[in-house]
Amino acid sequence: MEKKLIYTAREAIDLINDGETVTTGGFVSSCCPEALTSALEEKYLEMGSPKNLTLVFAAGQGKRNGKGNDHFAHEGMVKRAIGGHWDRGPELGNMAIEGTIEAYNLPQGVISHLFRDIAAKKVGTITHVGLNTFVDPRNSGGKLNSNTKDDLVKLINIDGNERLLYKSFPIDVCLIRGTYADESGNITMEKEIGTLDSTAMAQACKNSGGKVIVQVEKIVKNKTLDPRLVKIPGINVDAIVVGNKEDSLQCLGYEYDPSLTGDIRASINDKKEIPLNAKKVIARRASKELEKDVVVNLGVGVPEVISSIAAEEGISDYMTLTVEAGAVGGMPLSGAQFGASVNADSILDQNVMFDYYDGGGIDIAFLGMAQVDEVGNINVSKFGKRLAGCGGFINITQNAKKVVYCGTFTAGGLKTEVKDGKLYIVKEGKKNKFVKEVEQITFSGVYANKVGQPVKYITERAVFELRSDGLYLTEVAPGIDVETQILDKMEFQPKIDKSLKTMDEKYFTKDLIGLNKQI
């Protein structure tokens, strides 16, 4: 008898049993299988089943509005969640912080690689990624609350080298979104912003004896799909669900943009006016760290301004931007469309991109900073009752040849004025970012020193550099008093470089700073 392959969303969800391990695809608001996860939520609210699920996800999924990961945010529906980035599903994050569920935060790239290792029936993923951070079992092992007991990460030694073993586990159900399916279940993804981990996830689930359920936009006849575009072969697919128009949007709230998939090349005017403020000062100083022909990763927030500075200064072609979702080249987008790039040169699988990152492929990474401590540790992942998660931050920062952290010196209401080549603090921020000890170690200054990685911390009023004996203050903005506006606002005393410099006054004027002549 011919096996049933095409299901309604509710029929497909009926294939999921209580207590199973479910993994979902998606990256922020793109590639999310909304028809499937919303149907799963509806069934649970109606019938109280399936319950006690284990949810596994690499990138955070959703829009902070009940979609994506938050479809699982109901008491009893999930007993355990293992995730890379949590910020897109705040309600699920709250359950993790409150201890309502067992919860783990592991590096996004590690989870991405773990799918491949589960598919290959390996004992787990063995890597240096995460050493000395909060996912190291000598710290918390990635556990997010006291109700989370099982050790998923183990410290091992191979030929005298410390490594972390992230243990494998079987996957019972895989929920993914594709573009087209043929009648045999072969799946393409040509209208998605990336292929992500879809192949590895499906193989991991199928080789675990699980069920692979795929949401698509349309079903086409057999033998009509280009086999080079098929990312999930029909041998790995158990059920296909056709989503409605809203569920099939390229990104939640956004219609299909062919420039994000390579179907067209869009005309980009990236020379937009950037107001002269603290963010521009930081981005200008950070851009000074660029060299010609470098591979770069830009984080969200202040680091995003660096690409605008590069365009303004005429050096955009000096660097190739990459995004952990898989895009190489082009112009990365932000917000709900983060993960996509306009006019990318190549779009790799997410796990392949993390291979490149983990091996040191990034020449320089510009990332944000929420907390910095006296040994150079950074926290961007957890603040009291807010759980952001590490995402790809650990993979990227631990392995880039050079790391530059960018952010304002204080937070919470900071107001500044930039004029006449000087910086003025109009109102100080309520929260100190430079603290005695970070709440969670997302980046380890100790590990950076151990491997000899150059690290700088750039703010609107001061620049710091990590050295073998601690954090050094190396530059101060013109108009800033070192004692009252820097040292008094830190919870520790940094070392002060003997040749303490004044930041270039050009950063604090409306004129171009001449990066094209300096690089």
Secondary structure, DSSP 4 states (H G I P E B T S, - for coil): -PPP-EE-HHHHHTT--TT-EEEE--BBTBS--HHHHHHHHHHHHHH--S-SEEEEESS-BS-SSS-GGGGG-SBTTEEEEEES--TT-HHHHHHHHHTSSEEEE--HHHHHHHHHHHHTT-SEEEESTTTTSTTSTTTTTTB-STT-----EEEEEETTEEEEEEE-----EEEEE-SEEETT--EE-TTSS--TTHHHHHHHHHHTT-EEEEEESEEE-TT-S-TTTEEE-GGG-SEEEE--TTTT-SBTTB---GGGTTSS-----------SSHHHHHHHHHHTT--TTEEEEE-SSHHHHHHHHHHHHT-GGGEEEE-TTSEESSEE--GGGTT-EET-SEE--HHHHHHHHHTT--SEEEEE-SEE-TT--EE-SEETTEE---TTHHHHHHHSSSEEEE--SEESS-EEEEETTEEEEEE--SEESB-SS-SS-SB-HHHHHHHT--EEEE-SSEEEEEETTEEEEEEE-TT--HHHHTGGG-SS--EEEEEEEEPPGGGGSSS---HHHH-
